[in-house]
């Protein structure tokens, strides 16, 4: 092994040092230390030669070599941002982002967010990020999801500029967005229809508070004796915790019904089943979807479609069919690892294809009316 063995309080760096050269001689750590020594000796700005940052960069490169944009190493700062996302309180522009192939894309803008106000739409490809205050002006080619989130995130009142490619346009759009404080509830209930008998439940995310907020919503629905049907709206919901989707789906299914199937790299499967008494089983259920509905949203919609024959209304979903396990590291950093893929109860894999609606309709953003919701109300009246 090379001579450079600088130990400090960084557990990642010390782990590399302590492990030594692997028995597999095809893996040559001498190269790592040769480049390390060259940078330390030759790089002109010595203030940038920060050992901990060099190790973080090396680990990021190792993880990114897998070619899976959802498997990523997160520095402590990036890990903090991801945790804030799942809690729903942060400062930024209010978009869910993911990948189409290897290109960074907008899964969905949060309703009422700075991103939506600036005209950013689900399906937009983000090809560039610029922020003068953070000294960022970069292409998104090869960028990891945590890096992109951290670059786009920033203090309320500051500006970030995104270069965007949109289907149907040959030229790129350049969009300036002023960041704001974002506070996203998990669940919002309102009653719709002429007689206010249809429970429209908007699910914005599947985060740490979702199950508790869902319980409150279920209680309100049960109290209202006039409720005739439930409309679950996961449009522009980019997902979150699998268990939150299982928890919500279970309130509509029989005890023992499969909600989702997890399949690991060896082909071994694990079924997540309803293990509680369904509190909303007696209501007809309709699910509103679009191309911003991803991951946990697709798990919920797929379970209700396969097990209940629930009607899906809207547009084809995003198509994210893999499961990531977040692993915390003691210095505050984290590792998100793709550990499995998930299948609907009927063993359909949504990855890259998504779930197709039973009734296809697109909301016209030029009108104040929600055409998808209006069409769903008509369907309910015809079916119940």
Beta strands, then each sheet from edge to edge (+ up, - down):
strand 1: 72-74
strand 2: 89-92
strand 3: 95-100
strand 4: 103-109
strand 5: 125-131
strand 6: 136-139
strand 7: 159-165
strand 8: 173-178
strand 9: 180-183
strand 10: 187-192
strand 11: 198-203
strand 12: 229-233
strand 13: 258-264
strand 14: 269-273
strand 15: 284-289
strand 16: 311-314
strand 17: 322-328
strand 18: 334-343
strand 19: 359-360
sheet 1: 1+ 18- 13+ 14-
sheet 2: 1+ 18- 17+
sheet 3: 2+ 9-
sheet 4: 3+ 4-
sheet 5: 6+ 5- 7+ 8-
sheet 6: 10+ 11- 12- 15- 16- 19-
end
